[in-house]
C-alpha cells in the first residue's frame, strides 16, 4: 500500500507533513512544515518534488504564510501575498508551483473583499488548499483511466525519473497509468531508468512500484537504448514539469534522450500530466526556464564522491522534448494525440465546455 506523499494534520492551527523523499528508500519518515521557510526549504531541497506534489505543498505553504502572518485580516492577507512571492522562488521549472500559488492568492484576495472575520478567512483558505489537494488525487486517477488502455498485455514499458505517487498527492501521473493497467488485470514489466544525477528512478520509482507490487526492473540511464534495440520496450511513459502551448514538454533531464531513442526505434512516447501542467503563456519549449542545480549532485553518487572535489560541472535539472517526438499527452481530461498548438487549443476549448 502506497503512503500519502503529504498530509495536513489538524485544523487551521495544524501542520503540513511531507514524506522526506531525500531519505527514501532507506527510511520512510514524515517531516513537519510549520512556517514559510520550512515549506520553501522542503521544495528547494527536494524533500518534496515532482510537479503536482510541489503545487499542493505550495498551496498549503500559502495558507501557512497567511496563518502565521498577523492578527488582523489585513495583515493576514498581506502575509498571504508575501508568502506566495517567497514560495514562487523555490524552483523555476514546474509550472504547478506558479499555478497553485496564483490560485491561492486569487482565492484569498477575492475572499477578503467580503471582509470576513480572520478565523473565517483562514478556514476558507485552508479549505481551498485542501480542494487543490483533493483535485490532485482525482486528476491522478483520471490520468490512470485515460492512459491504461495504452499499456498492452505482456509488454515492457520504460519510465524516467519519478512521476509516481510520490510526485503527486497520491497515485501519480505516468505511474498512475501503470497502476490502473495493473488494476485492470494487465500483465507487463516496467523498466525504471535510475535517473542521474540524484536517482529519482532508483530511489523513488523502483521503491514505489515494488511497494505497489508492480513488476519493475531498474536500469542505468545508458541502458535504455539497448533495451529498446532488444525489443524489451513497447512504450515509454513519463511525466512533465511544464508543457508549452505547442506541446513541447520539460521533464527531468534525460527525458529528451529517451524520446529520441524511442523515435529511432518506432516506440510510442507518452507524456502523462494534468492540465495544470500546461503553460499557455509560453508558445514553445525554448521559453521554459530550466533549473540548474548545485555541482555536488554531479560530483557525487549517493554519499560517495566520484570526481575531483572541484570538478567543473554543468547540472541542468530538466530538458525539453519537442512536441514532434511525443506520440500523445495523457491528461486528466483525455488524450491529445500528436500534439500541436492547434490540437491543444481545440482540446482545451472542448475540455472547458465539458466542465
Ligand atoms: O526534480 P524533480 O524530482 O522534481 O523532477 C520531477 C520530474 O521531472 C517529474 O517527472 C515531473 O515533475 C512530473 S511528476 C508527476
Boltz pocket constraint, residues with backbone or C-beta under 6 A from the ligand:
constraints:
  - pocket:
      binder: B
      contacts: [[A, 48], [A, 49], [A, 50], [A, 51], [A, 52], [A, 94], [A, 160], [A, 161], [A, 162], [A, 163], [A, 164], [A, 167], [A, 168], [A, 172], [A, 173], [A, 174], [A, 200], [A, 238], [A, 239], [A, 240], [A, 241], [A, 251], [A, 252], [A, 253], [A, 272], [A, 317]]
      max_distance: 6.0
